[in-house]
Amino acid sequence: MLIKITRSTLSKSLNLQLRCFSQAAAAILPDDPSAPLTYLDGLPRPDPRYDETILATPRASSGTRVSVKERNAGRVPSIVFEQEDGQHGGNKRLISVQTNQIRKLVGHIGRSFFVSRLFDLEVRSEFGSGDLIEKVRVLPRKVHLHSGTDAPLNVTFLRAPPEALLKIDVPLVFRGDDVSPGLRKGGYLNTIKRTVKFLCPADIVPPYIDVDLSELDVEQKILAGDLKVHPALKLLRSKDEPVCKIAGGRASDQKKSK
């Protein structure tokens, strides 16, 4: 029996291998391999309320004295790295961003959500200047905050062009605790992980992953492989790693709830 393989089919197959997508992604890839992926209905997508362009200026040098001077002037010393193969940094650009803007973003959406969300970054010769040096989409990779004041001390960004694959610790949001059978019986939620690492195409980075507790009973658990995500995301941990578990309540509590 001969199987006819068309050029179109072969192209799609190679595209999947090159972009490191799961086999399940083949069903939702667009006909045009160059077309961007899109978010799927029923899965979380970024809240447009927090779409914001991060403003920056170039920084000529680094070091402790320079960093102190920048912070005293209301700026956060930062770095932008390239995404050479979608995973490793290189070709860095030294920049400074505005302290108030970073503090506001981290405060509004939370630290773990800030470092799992893409932003536009505009680098200008000076803040408020019309001289645009670069505009690029970036992923905040790390943000260091002052232990006492939560003021941002420095930020590391990665360039995130459409073809990039990004290693991201995606935050988990637990829902359904009000109807969970195990919790209603007196059990308690043992949160084992608050983020799970995925390799994400830059066009469909999830802002978070919903974890449904509504059917979880006492001593039952949810594994990393149970999480519902876009099929083009690749889990970078064992699918058998537990995310959460309903630990048992006292026997007397369980009897009363029946």
Summary of the structure (lengths in Angstrom):
residues: 258
radius of gyration: 22.2
end to end distance: 60.7
largest distance: 74.0
contacts: 744
relative contact order: 0.15
helix: 24%
strand: 33%
